[in-house]
Amino acid sequence: GGPAGRAVLIKQPGDETVLRIGEAPEPVMGPGELRLRVAATAVNRADLLQRQGMYPPPPGASPLLGLECAGTVVEVGAGVAGWKTGDRAMALLAGGGYAEQVVVHAGSALRVPERLSLEEAAAIPEVFLTAFLNLFEVGGLTAGGRALVHGGGSGVGTASIQLVKAAGAHVLITAGSEDKCGRCLELGADVAIDYRKEDFAERVREETGGRGVDVVLDSIGAQYFGGNLASLATGGRLV
């Protein structure tokens, strides 16, 4: 790469005190890619794990933290159509967002809508695209449908609540405290279930008049499998 730019660096794994601002080489750009001047990045659970040394970046990815960002296009790679310098972009990254510059495949970048600031846009790609893909593209949720989303207080959970309501559907969530349940209801969840205090599947059947939900979005895994099946309507989808 060219001249070094500033980035957030980690000398050794640890808590947030290991983060420091230093210099990182300019990322090298190839065909099909965009170079962005980063205005804002976001914090994801994976960043916290990577900082602690528990989540190594995939081979070939930037060693820097940062799985999403928003900023301005400063260079357009060969073969990229539809982008020009000065465009506002938000992007899904394999790493490198905690830096002044990032290089990303054009297919992983989206235009920032006029109504969003770059700071707001930086928090969109990871959680909102994950929620959108799984609930609507894979899960097939439609207006009037019902979804059960586990971990309602998480990034994907809060994005899911907002998207399901915007789509005219109903959303039931689980969370691990009264406080989180309350905040999910404030955000628009129709039903919030404290999984530490009650059986979520029983409550789902009760809240849906025994019918169940059309889609379950589950980030927990095996231990929830039985409860998820018991929560599904006939023909429902577990994602």
N, C-alpha and C positions, 0 to 999 in steps of 0.2 A: 504493500500500500504506500500511499504518499505520506505527507507530514502527519505526525501524531496529533490526536485530538484528545479532549478530556473524556474520562469515563470513570464509572464507579468500579473500583478494583477490590479484590479480596486477596490478602497475602496468605492467610491460612483459614481453614473453616472455623466457624464459631458463631457467637451471637452478633447482634447488629453493630457492635463496636469494632468488628473486623473490617467493616466497609470504609473505604477511603477514596477520595478523588485523586486520580493520577492521570497518566498519559497512556493511551493505547494506540497502536498503529491504525492508520486509516483503513477501513475494510476494503478489500479488493473487489472490484465489480466485474461481472461477466455478462454475456449476452442474455437477454430476457429479464434483466434485473433493473431495479431502480435504486438510486442513492437518495436517502432522505436526510435532511437536517432535522434532528429530533427536537421537538418542542416539549414533549411530555411522554412519560412511560408509566407503567402501572405495576402494582405489586400482586403477584399470584402466589398461591401456596407453594408451587414448584420453586419459585425464587427463594422462599424461606428455607426449603429443604436443600436447595443447591448451595446456599450460603453456609449451611451446616455441614456440607460435604456428603449429603445423602442422595444427591440427584445429579449424577454426572451428565454433562451435555452430550447429545448424540455425536457420533464421529463426524468431523467436518464442520460442526456448528461452532459459533463463537463461544469462547470460554467466559464471556461476560454475561452477567445476569440480564434479564429483560425479555419477556416472551411476547410483548406487544408494545406498540408505540404509535404516536401521531406526530406529524411534522410536515415539512415542505419538500417537494421533489427538487433536488439540485442537479441531478444528472439522470439521463434516460439511456438505458443500455440498448445495444443493437437488437433489432427485431421486436421492440416493444411498441405497440400501437396504443393510441388513446390517452397517453400521458405526456405532459410537457413540464418543463421546469416552472416552478412557482405554484403548481397544483398542490392543494392540501390533501394529504393521504393519511390513512390509518392502516396499520399492518399487523399481521400475525407473523411472529418471528420464531426461529429455532433458538434464539438467544441474541444478545448484543444490544438490547434496547436501552440499557443504562449507559448510554454514550451519546456524544454530540452528533455522531453520524452512524447510520446503519445502511446496509445493503440488503435488499429483499427481492425475491422473485416477484415480478409484476402480478402474477396470479394470486399472490397472498396479500395484495394491497387493495384497499377500497377507498373511494372518494369520501371525504368528510362532508356530510350534509351541511348546508349553510347555517342551519340553526344550532349546530354544535360548535363549541369552542374546541381547540386542539387538546386542552386538558380533559374535557369530557370524552372526546373521541378516543383518547389513549386507553380508556377503560372499557371500550366496546368489544374489540375483536375476540379476545379469548372467551369471555363468559357468554356474551350475547350470541356469537356464532355457534358455540357449543350447544347452548339451549335451543337455538333455532333449528339447527341441523337435527338434533335428536328428537325434539318434540314434534316438529312439523314435517320435516323431510322424511325422517325414518319412522317416527311414531304416527304420522298421519293425523295429528290432532286437527279438528276443524271447529268452526264456530258452534257453540252450544255443547261441545264435548267436555269431558272431564279429565283432568290430569292429576296424578299424585306425584309430587316432587319431593324426594328425600333431601335433607340438608338445606332446608329453605333459607337459612341464614347465610349460606355460603355465597360466593360470587355467582356461580351458575344458578344457585337457588333464587337469588334476588333477581337475576336477569330473567329466569323462567317465569316468576310471578308476573313481572311487567309485560312480558311477551304474550303469555296466555291471556291476560286480561285484555290486552290490545287486540287480540284475535277474537274476542267475544266468547271465550270459553271459561270454564270454572277450574280453579286450581286449589288443591288440598296440599298442604305441606307438612313435613315432620321436621322438628328441631329439638335440641336438647335442653332447652330451658324456657321458663315462662317469659323471660325478657325477650329471647329470640322469637318466640311464638307471637308475642305482642307486636314486635317490630315488623314481622312478616304480614300480620293482619293490617297494620298501618299502610304497608306498601301495596296492599290490594288482595292478599290471599283470602279466599272464601272460608277456608277452614285451616286451623293450625293445631297440630297434634304434638304434644310433648311426649316423645317416645320413651322417655325415662319413666313416665308415670302411667302410660296406658298402651294397650295393644293397638298399633296403628291399623291393622287389618279390620279388627272389630269396629273401630270408629269409622273407617272408610265405608264399610257395609251399612252402618247406621246412617251416615250422612248422605248416602246415595240411595236410600230406601231399598237396600239389598241388591242393587243393580251392579255396583262396582264402577271403576273408572275405565276410560278408554285407553289411557297411556300411563305407564309408570316410568318415571325417569329416576334410575337408581345408581348412585355413585358409591354405594356401600359394598354390595356384592353378596357372596354366598349366604351369609347369616340371615339376609332379608328375603331369600328366594321364596320360601314357603308363604310368608306374609304378603309378598308381592303377588303371587298367584292367587291368593285368597282375596286380594283387593281388586283384581281385574274383572271387568265385565266379560261376557261371552264375546270372543273375537277381539278382546283387548290386546294391546302390545306392551311388552316389557322391554325397555331399552336400557 
